[in-house]
Amino acid sequence: MIESVSPHSGEVIGKTQLGSGEDYNACVEAMNEEKKRWMAMPAPARGEIVRQIGEALREKKVALGSLLALEVGKI
């Protein structure tokens, strides 16, 4: 577990559970398997998925911006 500390106040603003080496290896294996399926998918279908990800991020941009500002100690 690691703690994220505000550089402004020194207050702990979040905690993150770290993964193990085995977790990392399992993630890389899963990524390599999924990469084969992704590469076999037609480009327009991949583009649609990327577009949807962008829309989801834009919907949450205020919350994500606030989180980023908090992380770097801004008000």
Backbone torsions as a table, in degrees:
resi	resn	phi	psi	omega
1	MET	NA	130.3	174.0
2	ILE	-119.0	150.7	180.0
3	GLU	-106.4	140.8	173.6
4	SER	-99.5	125.1	-174.8
5	VAL	-114.4	133.3	177.3
6	SER	-66.8	126.3	177.5
7	PRO	-69.9	-19.1	-179.7
8	HIS	-75.5	-48.1	-173.3
9	SER	-113.2	-13.2	-175.8
10	GLY	79.0	2.0	-178.5
11	GLU	-77.3	141.5	174.4
12	VAL	-72.1	122.3	-177.2
13	ILE	-110.0	-6.6	177.8
14	GLY	-176.5	162.1	177.7
15	LYS	-133.2	144.6	-179.8
16	THR	-129.5	131.5	176.9
17	GLN	-80.9	126.3	178.1
18	LEU	-83.1	150.6	176.0
19	GLY	-92.8	165.8	178.8
20	SER	-93.2	175.1	174.5
21	GLY	-61.0	-36.7	177.9
22	GLU	-66.2	-39.0	176.5
23	ASP	-59.9	-45.0	-179.8
24	TYR	-61.1	-47.7	-178.9
25	ASN	-62.4	-39.6	177.8
26	ALA	-64.4	-38.9	179.0
27	CYS	-64.9	-44.5	179.6
28	VAL	-64.6	-41.1	177.4
29	GLU	-61.1	-46.4	179.5
30	ALA	-63.0	-39.3	178.8
31	MET	-63.1	-43.0	179.8
32	ASN	-64.3	-37.5	177.5
33	GLU	-67.4	-44.8	-178.6
34	GLU	-68.2	-30.8	179.4
35	LYS	-59.1	-37.0	179.2
36	LYS	-62.8	-43.8	-179.9
37	ARG	-67.6	-40.7	179.1
38	TRP	-61.5	-44.4	-178.5
39	MET	-67.6	-27.6	179.3
40	ALA	-80.3	-15.0	-178.8
41	MET	-76.2	139.8	177.8
42	PRO	-59.8	146.1	-177.5
43	ALA	-54.2	-42.6	179.7
44	PRO	-61.3	-34.9	178.3
45	ALA	-69.0	-40.5	176.7
46	ARG	-63.6	-42.0	179.1
47	GLY	-60.8	-38.5	178.8
48	GLU	-64.4	-39.7	178.3
49	ILE	-64.6	-44.4	179.0
50	VAL	-63.1	-39.5	178.2
51	ARG	-61.8	-43.3	179.9
52	GLN	-64.2	-38.8	176.5
53	ILE	-62.1	-44.7	178.0
54	GLY	-59.8	-42.5	179.2
55	GLU	-64.1	-42.2	179.6
56	ALA	-62.4	-40.1	178.0
57	LEU	-66.7	-42.2	178.8
58	ARG	-62.6	-36.7	178.3
59	GLU	-62.9	-28.4	-176.7
60	LYS	-108.4	16.1	-171.8
61	LYS	-63.3	-34.6	178.8
62	VAL	-66.0	-47.2	179.6
63	ALA	-64.4	-41.7	179.5
64	LEU	-66.1	-39.8	177.4
65	GLY	-63.9	-40.7	177.9
66	SER	-63.8	-42.1	178.6
67	LEU	-63.0	-43.2	179.0
68	LEU	-64.0	-43.8	178.9
69	ALA	-61.6	-43.2	178.5
70	LEU	-61.1	-42.5	-178.2
71	GLU	-60.2	-36.6	-177.4
72	VAL	-98.1	9.1	172.4
73	GLY	84.3	20.5	177.8
74	LYS	-93.1	159.5	177.1
75	ILE	-89.1	NA	NA
